[in-house]
């Protein structure tokens, strides 16, 4: 049996809830996408509908 941990994306404005297993891990924080992980410097929102970032 495999345990899955869900948590909110570490991006402040993002509302996505993600699996730590599938997340982008950067500086020991978990993000739903590369856009959120890089702080939206070169990419706009994470492309998930209604997330808010």
N, C-alpha and C positions, 0 to 999 in steps of 0.2 A: 504494500500500500504506500502511495506516495503523497506526502503532505504538500499542499500548495499554499503559499502565503500571498494574500492580496493586499495591496496598499495604494494610496493615492500617489499619483505622479508627483515628484519632488518640485516640479515647476510650479511657482506660486499661483499663476493664473489658470493653470490647467485643472480640469475637473475629472480627468480620466482615472479610473481604478485599474491597476495592472497587476499581473502576476510577477513576483520577483524573479521567477524562472525565465520569463520572456522579456523582461525589462532591459533597458540600456543602463548599465551600471557605470556611473562616473563619480569619482571622489566619494565612494561608498554611499551614494544616493541613487535611487531608482527612478528612471524616467520612462515614459511611454514611447518616446521616439527620439531620434537624433536631434530633431529641431528643439525639443524641450531640453535635452541634455546640453546643448551648446548655448542655451539661453536666448534662442531665436536671433542670433547675430546675423546669420546668412539665410535662415529659413523662417518663414512665417509660421502660423499655427501647426499643430501636429497632424492635421488632416482628419481627425476624428470629429464627426458631426456633433455640434453642441457642446464642445468641451470648454470653450471660453478663452483659450489662449491664442 
